[in-house]
Each structure stands twice: as structure tokens, then as C-alpha cells.
């Protein structure tokens, strides 16, 4: 199954990845990315670039979302009670940052998804994207931490988790602890 869709973003037509959501909630967790990568759009599946594949590997390693040989990770999200979206829908290569305007508009769209889908946990795939959207949408100078950020629960009405992808400034020991916490919160362990 290919998740590509054509949509209008800032007045121009782009091919991007569609949100992966059930018809109705609640969700166990909603994964929120920054923006689809060109490699992922080309493959028609979320997190298929070199760095992005680390998400699927870590979710499998901790039993959160078991990998199925020959299948893409995003194809099994719904069966496990998960959904996926991006703050900004226009694809960008690694290192090319969305504008403040795109973050603000993106959060308005994602906020509507959160209201409809009622996820128990918001999982931000990129900690830096979480920090930027908090600064732009809420005018906070808040810096999130990897793992659960329970200080954000009042703001979002649910737990917020910043995912420790491979290659980030999170030690392996901390990563194991945070992903163990996520697995436990999702009642996976």
C-alpha cells in the first residue's frame, strides 16, 4: 500500500504522504513527524530515508511495533492502534527547515487531528521539531527532553514523548530507559 497523496500546500500542489489515521479514535499513540523526506515520498512510506529507518528499528527492538518481514512499518500502524502525521506536509531533504509560518499552520492542522483521534500519547519523532513548534505556536522558550515530557501534559491533555532516534544526543542507556518507558506506557511490556 502506497501512502502518497497530492495536496495543496501554500498554494502549490505537492506530492506528499497522507496521514495514516483510522476513521475514528481513540489512538494509543499518534506519531508526529516534522516533514516527509523526499526518499520517503519516493518510496510511498513514512521514514524510509537513511535516518528515518531508525524509528522502525527502535520500535521493533522494544516491542512497540513489531517489524514484519517484507512489509513497511507504516502499514501496520493502524492494526496496533497508532496513527501518523507530520507538522509540515511539504517534503524536504534532511537539514532543510520549515518556516515559522509552516510550523504554526501545521500545528493548527495537527491539533485538529489530536482532537478527533484522542491519542493517549503524542510521540514527536524529532525533538527539535517539538521545540520549534512550542516556540512558534505557544511562544515558549521551552526545551523538551528525550522521553516523556510530563510538564507538557497540562498543555496537551495527554502525555508527550520526544523520540530518541539513532544519531541524536541521547546515550544508548538513556534511549533504552526512554523506550522502555514508552513501551510500558503503551502496555506493551
PyMOL commands that set and color helices and strands:
alter all, ss='L'
color gray80, all
select helices_A, chain A and resi 38-43+53-61+73-76+78-80+100-117+127-138+150-156+172-185
alter helices_A, ss='H'
color red, helices_A
select strands_A, chain A and resi 4-9+12-17+29-33+82-86+121-124+147-148+159-162
alter strands_A, ss='S'
color yellow, strands_A
deselect
rebuild
show_as cartoon
